[in-house]
Amino acid sequence: MEYNELFARAELLMGKEAMQRLAVKKVILFGVGGVGSWCAEGLIRSGVMHLTMVDSDRVAAANSNRQLPATTKTIGELKVEVLKRRLEEINPFATIVTLPKIYNAESSDSFCLDQYDYIIDAIDSLAHKQHLLVTASKTEAVVFSSMGAALKMDPLKIRVAEFWKVKGCKLGHALRERMRKNGERPVKPILCVYSEEMLPNRETDALEFAGENGSFRKARVNGTMVQVTATFGFILSGLVIQDIAKQDLRQEPTVETDKQVHAI
């Protein structure tokens, strides 16, 4: 088996030069839960060869409905290590680094963000998320972020927008309010995956089993579904792939008139 065999279908679509660029880019992904785990899979299956995954949490039973590393056999294991085994089976040529630690203001310098070409945020903690977005925006890397994926069931309502233009997302709203109050905000645009859909939790009895004993205490546990979280994750990975691919596209500029669009 050779590298070219694994990604022949991708190369047919993207071209050799784009695949070569993809293979040298360094990506760091923060959070490999319901969104991040599928993002990691999308990146590796697309030809990313250098991926660092950051997450200190272990697989819990309540992860099983939406997180890629969660099975009845992996409960208690570090999510990043379960994912690494899977991803290396998909692409044994890839360099996959796992960092089972928490990103926060105190640990941020240890991640050396300046060495990466792409920084992907898929973490839940409001304070940690704000610090990561602000810090990442000061690097040369392209930054993508996931907003809240809980309390949603319809993947067709998922959208992509610049951080300050995200609508109808409670997490996005809370982040912006926090940034306005403390004056710390990203210094460059950040594309975000989000959805305006907001459903209620319908069954409070399930809260007894919904806890995950994660790296931080959540103010509230909300329902989530894999068709939404996985779509968030695949869109995040797709944003990286498209950003690399578009560097090789040669499209004619267009000018729009009142009736139609003409190539110029």
Secondary structure, 3 states (H helix, E strand, C coil): CCHHHHCHHHHHHHCHHHHHHHHHCEEEEECCCCCHHHHHHHHHHHCCCEEEEECCCECCHHHCCCCCCCCCCCCCCEHHHHHHHHHHHHCCCCEEEEECCCCCCCCHHHHCHHHCCEEEECCCCHHHHHHHHHHHCCCCCEEEEECCCCCCCCHHHEEEEEHHHCCCCHHHHHHHHHHHHHCCCCCCCCEEEEECCCCCCCCHHHHHHHCCCCCCCCCCCCCCCHHHHHHHHHHHHHHHHHHHHHHHCCCCCEEECCCCEEEC
